[in-house]
């Protein structure tokens, strides 16, 4: 997870590693448990853009 954090695939603390679409789906599902919701949401949206799967982002996240 430290390596993923260094490469920008996970949050700085190693949480929410998103390497592929499966990880992206898992992260979106786990979002409710996030402590720092704005930072996690930014990370998930950034990784979704990098994977070309912004279509998976929930509609109610588009404005925030």
C-alpha positions in Angstrom: 0.0 0.0 0.0 2.9 2.4 0.6 4.1 1.8 -2.9 0.5 2.5 -4.2 0.4 5.7 -2.2 3.8 6.8 -3.6 2.5 6.1 -7.2 -0.8 8.0 -6.5 -2.9 4.8 -6.7 -3.9 5.1 -3.0 -4.5 7.8 -0.5 -1.3 9.0 1.2 -1.8 6.7 4.1 -2.3 3.7 1.8 -6.0 3.5 2.1 -8.4 3.2 -0.8 -5.9 1.6 -3.3 -7.5 1.8 -6.8 -5.5 -0.1 -9.4 -8.3 -1.2 -11.7 -12.0 -1.0 -12.3 -12.7 -3.6 -9.6 -10.9 -1.6 -7.0 -12.7 1.5 -8.2 -16.1 -0.2 -7.6 -15.0 -1.4 -4.2 -13.8 2.1 -3.2 -17.1 3.7 -4.2 -18.9 1.1 -2.2 -16.6 1.6 0.8 -16.9 5.4 0.6 -19.5 5.6 3.4 -16.8 4.4 5.9 -14.3 7.1 5.0 -13.2 9.4 7.8 -12.1 12.2 5.5 -14.9 12.1 2.9 -13.9 15.1 0.7 -10.4 13.8 0.3 -11.5 10.2 -0.4 -14.1 11.5 -2.9 -11.4 13.5 -4.7 -9.1 10.5 -4.8 -11.8 8.2 -6.2 -12.8 10.7 -8.9 -9.2 11.2 -9.9 -8.6 7.5 -10.2 -11.9 7.1 -12.1 -10.7 9.7 -14.6 -7.3 8.0 -15.0 -9.1 4.6 -15.6 -11.5 6.2 -18.1 -14.5 5.1 -16.0 -16.1 8.3 -14.8 -19.4 6.7 -15.7 -19.1 4.7 -12.4 -19.1 7.8 -10.2 -22.5 8.2 -8.5 -24.6 10.9 -10.1 -24.9 12.8 -6.7 -21.0 13.1 -6.7 -20.8 15.1 -9.9 -21.4 18.5 -8.3 -19.1 18.0 -5.3 
